[in-house]
Amino acid sequence: ATSFITAPMTTSSPAMTSSPALSPDPDGDDPEVICVGLMRTGLQSLHRAFSILGYSEIYDQERISHSYELWNDVMQNRDPTKAFRSMFGGCQIVMGMPTFCFWEDIL
């Protein structure tokens, strides 16, 4: 089951909340955690913490250049669910820009 972590809309330290996903991926390939936080809210530190805890497959803003076409499909509303599954399949953690804009759709 996927959980998500939220951060406040300010630059103060992130408040984290975990909640179960609404609709599981039938292939069982959904991320375990979705971090919803704006830039400058400690996401790089959180990324390092997840790495220390053993998470190795983390989708963040560093990967956006490799998934540009899929993000274009999302922006054009061309089967965004398929695009998200393609982008995040195999990822344990999804975080950062622009995923925080679409967290409800990613669930």
MARTORFI-108952 format. One line per field, with one value per residue: residue number from 1; x negated, y, z negated of N, C-alpha, C, O in turn. Coordinates in Angstrom, 3 decimals, decimal comma. Each point is the difference from the previous one (the first is absolute). Layout:
% MARTORFI-108952
num	[NUM:...]
neast	[X:...]
nnorth	[Y:...]
nup	[Z:...]
caeast	[X:...]
canorth	[Y:...]
caup	[Z:...]
ceast	[X:...]
cnorth	[Y:...]
cup	[Z:...]
oeast	[X:...]
onorth	[Y:...]
oup	[Z:...]
***
This chain:
% MARTORFI-108952
num	[1:2:3:4:5:6:7:8:9:10:11:12:13:14:15:16:17:18:19:20:21:22:23:24:25:26:27:28:29:30:31:32:33:34:35:36:37:38:39:40:41:42:43:44:45:46:47:48:49:50:51:52:53:54:55:56:57:58:59:60:61:62:63:64:65:66:67:68:69:70:71:72:73:74:75:76:77:78:79:80:81:82:83:84:85:86:87:88:89:90:91:92:93:94:95:96:97:98:99:100:101:102:103:104:105:106:107]
neast	[-0,841:1,401:-2,139:1,313:-1,556:0,885:0,169:-0,963:1,891:-0,744:-0,812:2,118:-0,670:-1,266:1,920:-0,455:0,587:0,651:-0,374:1,744:-1,189:0,034:-1,830:0,596:-2,214:1,271:-1,034:1,485:0,948:1,831:0,255:-2,122:-1,555:1,749:-1,863:1,288:-1,366:0,746:-0,042:-1,990:0,467:-1,860:0,737:-0,976:0,819:1,789:-0,488:-0,804:1,582:1,076:-1,067:0,176:1,863:-1,360:0,719:0,754:1,887:-1,709:2,241:-1,701:-0,111:-0,840:1,817:0,060:-2,078:-0,070:0,658:-1,891:-1,137:-1,399:-2,039:-1,457:-0,968:-1,781:-2,010:-0,909:-0,879:-2,247:2,191:1,234:2,135:0,935:0,952:2,023:1,803:0,728:1,338:2,172:0,548:0,967:1,527:-2,009:-1,593:1,790:-1,570:0,786:-1,694:2,035:-1,691:-1,573:-1,038:-1,528:-0,719:1,064:-1,118:-1,460:1,016]
nnorth	[-1,181:0,929:0,636:1,116:0,972:0,476:1,408:0,687:1,144:-1,163:1,989:0,114:-0,133:-1,402:0,732:-1,322:-0,222:-1,310:-0,350:-1,025:-1,605:1,540:0,514:-1,791:0,237:0,241:1,820:1,385:1,142:-0,446:2,178:-0,168:1,054:0,945:0,552:0,349:0,413:1,722:1,096:-1,031:-2,039:0,551:1,118:2,022:1,660:1,113:1,615:1,966:1,460:1,168:1,846:1,859:1,121:1,148:2,005:-1,702:-0,970:1,380:-0,149:0,612:1,745:-1,254:-0,688:1,897:0,431:-1,100:1,757:0,746:-1,579:-1,095:0,909:-0,524:-2,022:-0,105:0,722:-1,734:-0,460:-0,095:-0,284:1,679:-0,646:0,301:2,008:0,442:-0,836:1,281:1,770:-0,317:-0,371:-1,148:1,556:0,402:1,088:0,890:0,832:1,467:1,402:0,570:-1,311:1,483:0,200:-1,621:1,310:1,943:1,495:1,210:1,535]
nup	[0,000:1,468:-0,191:-1,435:1,311:-2,004:1,741:-1,893:-0,334:-1,750:-0,625:-0,725:-2,126:1,252:0,929:-1,715:2,154:-1,649:2,195:-0,971:0,998:1,643:1,185:-1,200:-0,280:1,837:0,857:-0,972:1,693:-1,253:0,577:-0,686:1,267:-1,059:1,117:-1,796:1,731:-1,194:1,972:-0,086:0,852:1,126:1,795:0,120:-1,241:0,770:1,491:-0,734:-0,635:1,596:0,708:-1,238:0,571:1,412:-0,678:1,254:-0,663:0,557:-0,249:1,337:-1,391:-1,645:-1,104:-1,177:-0,701:-1,954:-1,253:0,952:1,104:-1,354:-0,328:1,617:-0,132:-1,359:0,692:1,099:-2,026:0,206:-0,415:-0,874:0,253:2,015:0,401:-0,906:1,006:1,702:-0,384:-0,491:2,139:-1,640:0,553:-0,896:1,160:-1,037:1,407:-1,518:0,441:0,563:-0,675:-0,647:1,958:-0,185:-1,672:0,262:1,248:-1,168:-1,297]
caeast	[0,841:-0,739:0,260:-0,533:-0,505:0,284:-0,791:0,772:-0,222:-0,935:-1,376:-0,352:-0,303:1,156:0,853:0,218:1,190:0,046:1,371:0,002:0,405:1,411:0,242:-1,273:-0,372:0,229:-1,272:-0,787:-1,206:0,133:-0,969:0,381:0,183:0,042:-0,296:0,653:-0,554:-0,562:-1,453:-0,518:0,644:-0,766:0,126:-1,313:-0,352:0,865:-0,546:-1,172:0,466:0,535:-1,157:-0,626:0,890:-0,085:0,778:-0,929:0,737:0,693:0,289:0,042:-0,180:-1,171:0,414:1,019:-0,489:0,123:1,417:0,635:1,136:1,095:0,568:0,768:1,278:0,773:0,442:0,990:1,071:0,004:-0,142:-0,994:-0,217:-1,000:-1,280:-0,510:-0,444:-1,240:-1,059:-0,264:-0,076:-1,282:-0,510:0,479:0,341:0,233:-0,071:-0,548:0,635:1,329:0,940:0,884:1,164:0,897:0,018:1,304:0,109:-0,974:0,602]
canorth	[1,181:1,247:1,054:1,264:0,889:1,376:1,043:1,241:0,913:1,030:-0,495:-0,594:-1,428:-0,748:-0,839:-1,190:-0,785:-1,183:-0,414:-1,055:0,361:-0,200:-1,105:-0,681:-0,458:-1,443:-0,691:0,110:0,733:1,378:0,443:-0,219:1,300:1,193:1,167:1,175:1,187:0,988:0,157:0,725:-0,456:-1,104:-1,230:-0,617:-0,679:-1,170:-0,926:-0,624:-0,871:-1,214:-0,766:-0,613:-1,078:-1,110:0,200:0,314:0,449:1,224:0,907:1,395:0,963:-0,375:-0,931:0,577:0,111:-1,312:-0,328:1,205:-0,331:-0,479:1,168:0,705:-0,715:0,367:1,387:0,029:-0,901:-1,187:-1,186:0,257:-1,179:-0,828:0,710:-0,127:-1,385:-0,173:0,774:-0,364:-1,441:-0,440:0,964:-0,174:1,334:1,053:1,264:1,174:0,685:0,583:-0,999:0,531:0,607:-1,051:-1,118:-0,662:-0,813:-1,090:-1,013]
caup	[0,000:0,088:-0,966:0,465:-1,030:0,369:-0,627:-0,011:1,113:-0,420:0,021:-1,287:0,116:0,491:-0,840:0,808:-0,259:0,841:0,266:1,011:1,359:0,282:0,943:0,242:1,331:0,075:0,196:-1,221:0,350:-0,471:-1,003:-1,390:-0,642:0,834:-0,832:0,562:-0,628:0,912:-0,053:-1,150:-1,238:-0,564:0,780:0,227:-1,248:-0,078:1,006:-0,626:-1,089:0,620:0,491:-1,177:-0,446:0,929:1,221:1,087:1,186:-0,391:1,109:-0,416:1,086:0,788:1,048:0,881:1,378:0,633:0,185:0,541:0,867:-0,845:-0,673:1,018:0,084:-1,181:0,162:1,080:-0,439:0,857:-0,835:-1,047:-0,854:0,682:-0,082:-1,366:-0,218:0,758:-0,650:-1,383:-0,158:-0,547:-0,982:-1,361:-0,505:0,997:-0,725:0,655:1,122:-0,153:-0,513:-1,034:0,657:0,505:-0,942:-0,039:1,212:-0,099:-0,857]
ceast	[-0,881:0,403:-0,459:-0,366:0,257:-0,933:0,816:-0,375:-0,910:-1,401:-0,430:-0,237:1,260:0,741:0,347:1,237:-0,022:1,445:-0,019:0,466:1,467:0,256:-1,318:-0,169:0,204:-1,280:-0,871:-1,275:0,046:-1,136:0,523:0,346:0,028:-0,203:0,562:-0,517:-0,596:-1,515:-0,354:0,716:-0,701:0,052:-1,349:-0,475:0,827:-0,463:-1,206:0,412:0,569:-1,138:-0,698:0,834:0,067:0,866:-0,945:0,698:0,887:0,173:0,079:-0,292:-1,220:0,377:0,945:-0,476:0,108:1,450:0,790:1,237:1,197:0,642:0,807:1,368:0,895:0,572:1,080:1,202:0,172:-0,358:-1,063:-0,254:-1,048:-1,384:-0,603:-0,519:-1,317:-1,171:-0,417:-0,067:-1,376:-0,599:0,616:0,551:0,200:0,045:-0,475:0,841:0,020:1,009:0,946:1,234:1,071:0,208:1,341:0,204:-0,935:0,547:0,897]
cnorth	[1,237:0,934:1,297:0,853:1,410:0,933:1,285:0,887:1,157:-0,586:-0,536:-1,498:-0,784:-0,729:-1,212:-0,738:-1,180:-0,436:-1,087:0,518:-0,322:-1,197:-0,683:-0,409:-1,508:-0,805:0,033:0,776:1,452:0,361:-0,269:1,311:1,084:1,187:1,229:1,213:0,919:0,015:0,859:-0,373:-1,230:-1,289:-0,657:-0,737:-1,265:-1,074:-0,739:-0,965:-1,302:-0,883:-0,723:-1,179:-1,170:0,114:0,430:0,524:1,177:0,879:1,408:0,898:-0,309:-0,898:0,617:0,082:-1,324:-0,377:1,177:-0,322:-0,482:1,152:0,841:-0,660:0,355:1,403:0,140:-0,898:-1,188:-1,210:0,194:-1,202:-0,918:0,651:-0,127:-1,411:-0,260:0,715:-0,590:-1,500:-0,415:0,954:-0,281:1,313:0,928:1,303:1,130:0,533:-0,911:-0,951:0,567:0,674:-1,029:-1,145:-0,713:-0,900:-1,203:-1,118:-0,871]
cup	[0,000:-1,122:0,615:-1,177:0,477:-0,742:0,053:1,181:-0,387:0,061:-1,355:0,190:0,382:-1,110:0,839:-0,481:0,937:0,138:1,060:1,348:0,213:0,902:0,347:1,451:0,060:0,194:-1,256:0,186:-0,460:-0,936:-1,407:-0,694:1,071:-0,934:0,694:-0,744:1,039:-0,109:-1,203:-1,296:-0,566:0,791:0,298:-1,254:-0,168:0,986:-0,584:-1,107:0,557:0,518:-1,150:-0,495:0,982:1,241:1,113:1,248:-0,375:1,233:-0,571:1,194:0,866:1,178:1,027:1,444:0,751:0,287:0,564:0,824:-0,812:-0,774:0,978:0,176:-1,190:0,168:1,073:-0,301:0,953:-0,845:-1,088:-0,909:0,603:-0,086:-1,392:-0,262:0,729:-0,688:-1,334:-0,239:-0,482:-1,010:-1,359:-0,565:1,194:-0,768:0,897:1,144:1,204:-0,645:-1,057:0,590:0,357:-0,985:-0,043:1,222:-0,046:-0,871:0,842]
oeast	[-1,014:1,175:-0,808:0,577:-0,314:-0,449:0,788:-1,043:-0,011:-0,175:-1,183:0,224:1,100:-0,601:0,360:0,213:-0,324:0,754:-0,841:0,753:0,570:0,973:-0,819:0,971:-0,521:-0,034:-1,050:-0,970:-0,844:-0,580:1,208:0,868:-0,811:0,804:-0,385:0,436:-0,591:-0,581:0,798:0,069:0,600:-0,330:-0,082:-0,578:-0,514:0,045:-0,101:-0,582:-0,279:0,050:-0,362:-0,545:0,661:0,007:-0,735:-0,625:1,149:-0,981:0,835:-0,063:-0,089:-0,716:0,353:0,800:0,076:0,271:1,204:1,044:1,143:1,220:1,016:1,008:1,204:1,182:0,861:0,896:1,119:-1,171:-1,005:-1,117:-0,864:-1,000:-1,196:-1,070:-0,870:-1,098:-1,190:-0,288:-1,011:-0,969:1,189:0,963:-0,762:0,750:-0,559:1,121:-1,011:1,206:1,131:0,996:1,155:0,425:0,035:0,609:0,324:-0,258:0,618]
onorth	[0,051:0,074:-0,003:-0,110:0,343:-0,289:0,190:-0,190:1,025:-1,175:-0,272:-0,533:0,341:-0,629:0,150:-0,187:0,159:-0,010:0,045:0,971:-0,850:-0,727:0,579:-0,274:-0,726:-1,187:-0,641:-0,222:0,801:-0,871:-0,027:0,036:-0,010:0,216:0,324:0,291:-0,452:-0,505:0,828:0,810:-0,757:-1,059:-1,227:-1,083:-1,032:-1,191:-1,222:-1,075:-1,076:-1,223:-1,170:-1,000:-1,005:-0,912:0,976:0,675:-0,171:0,423:0,277:-0,470:0,474:-0,033:-0,659:-0,173:-0,011:-0,975:0,117:0,624:0,328:0,036:0,586:0,693:0,192:0,223:0,875:-0,143:-0,428:-0,349:-0,710:-0,178:-0,511:-0,682:-0,259:-0,165:-0,707:-0,548:-0,087:-0,431:0,382:-0,348:-0,300:0,009:-0,047:0,139:-0,236:-0,445:-0,667:0,241:-0,472:0,175:0,360:-1,085:-1,222:-1,064:-1,058:-1,175:-0,931]
oup	[-0,696:-0,361:0,929:-1,081:1,139:-1,109:0,925:0,626:0,682:0,320:-0,205:1,087:-0,433:-0,871:1,168:-1,197:1,177:-0,973:0,897:0,067:-0,685:-0,200:0,714:0,706:-0,847:-0,325:-0,046:-0,724:0,403:-0,648:-0,232:-0,873:0,926:-0,908:1,123:-1,114:0,980:-0,961:-0,440:-0,924:-0,762:-0,533:0,064:0,094:-0,431:-0,308:0,113:-0,143:-0,529:-0,128:0,127:-0,467:-0,263:0,827:-0,147:0,818:-0,409:0,612:-0,861:1,136:1,132:1,000:0,978:0,920:1,229:0,702:-0,224:-0,194:0,320:-0,157:-0,375:0,134:0,168:-0,260:-0,091:0,832:0,282:-0,142:-0,025:-0,487:-0,712:-0,222:-0,138:-0,586:-0,509:-0,094:-0,304:-1,116:0,590:-0,674:-0,115:-0,766:0,966:-0,966:1,071:0,243:0,221:0,062:-0,124:-0,702:0,230:0,398:-0,144:-0,102:0,540:0,261:-0,517]
***
